[in-house]
Amino acid sequence: MNKRLTIGIAALALAAAALAPAVALGGAHAAGTHSVVLKSLRFHPGTLTINHGESVKWEWRDGGERHNVTFSHFRSHTMGSGSYTVRFISKGTYNYRCTIHEAEGMRGKIIVR
């Protein structure tokens, strides 16, 4: 997958700049942010459909259970609390998983239209 994503997380600011440089969206309106909650070894919702230019914020609410959000080319830090935000600027389907709990079925999908 060669999709470009803008990653917005303070802890990964330098790494994010190297992996997915920011892209200006000429003429685009203010984009919305959608939430995915990590709880009970699942992503809630498991599949989310958004418009290109919008962001998804993953929020850790699993009582300190450590998770990550992993796409094919990058991932969040493994953490037990906090949040991680990705702005999707290209249309497509983005599958992701928690590499710690993948065997338990902790997978998700973002569909960007």
N, C-alpha and C positions, 0 to 999 in steps of 0.2 A: 504494500500500500504506500503510495507516494503522495499522500494528502498532506497539506501544510496546516498545522494547527498553531494557534497562539496559546501558549501556556501561561496562566496567570497565577503563580504561587510564589510568595516571597522567598521561601526556602530554596526554590529552584531557579531563581531569577537568572543567574549566570548560565546555568546548564540549559535552561529553556531558550535563552538567546542563541546558544550554539546549535540546538536541535531544531528549533522552529522559529525563525525570525519573525518579528511582528510584520503584519501586512496591512497597509492602509486600505480601507474599503471606501473608495471614492463614491460619494453620493449616497452612501448607505445611511439609514436612520439609526437611532439609538437601538441597540440590540438588547433583547431580554436575556435573563438568566433563569435556567431551570434547575431544580434540585433533584439529586438522587441520594437517598439515605442508605448508608451501610449499616445494617442491623440484622441480627439473627442469622448471620452467615449468608446474607442475600443483599442484592442491590434492589432498592425499592424506588421507582419501578424498574423492572428488569429490561424493558424496552422503552425507549423514549424517542419521540419524533419531534424534531425542532426545525426551524428555518436556518439557512446558512447565515452566518454572522452572529448567531446567538451563542450563548455560553451554557455550559453545564457545570454545576458546582456539586461535587461529591462531599457529603457530610458524614463524618464518623460518629455514629451513635450506638455503638455496640458494646457499651460497658467496659471500654479499655481493650477489647479484643483487637489485635493488630491485623491490619489489612493493607493492601495497596490497590491501585487502579492501574492496570497494565494493558497498554495497546501494543501493537506489533513492534513499534520503534522507540517507545519511551514508556516510563511509568512514574507514578508518584513515589514519594518516600513511603516506606512501610511505617505506619503509625497507628496508634490506638485512639487518637482524638484529633480534631482539627478539620480542615477542609482542603479541597484541591479543585481548581477551576480550569477548564479548557474552553477556549473559544473556537468554534468550528466555522471556518471560512469557505470550505469546499463541500459541495454536495456529495453524498455517498452514504455508505453504511459502515459504521465503525464498531467492530466487536472488541470487547475488552473483558478482563477477568481479574480476579485477585489470585496471584500465583500461590499464595499460602493456602487458600481454600478452594482451589479449582476442582479438586477431586470431589468436594462436597457440592459442586454445582454453582459456585459463585462466579457467574458470568453475566454480562450485560451487553446491550446493543444500543447505539445511538444512530438513528436514521436522520440524516440531514437533507432537507428538501430545498 
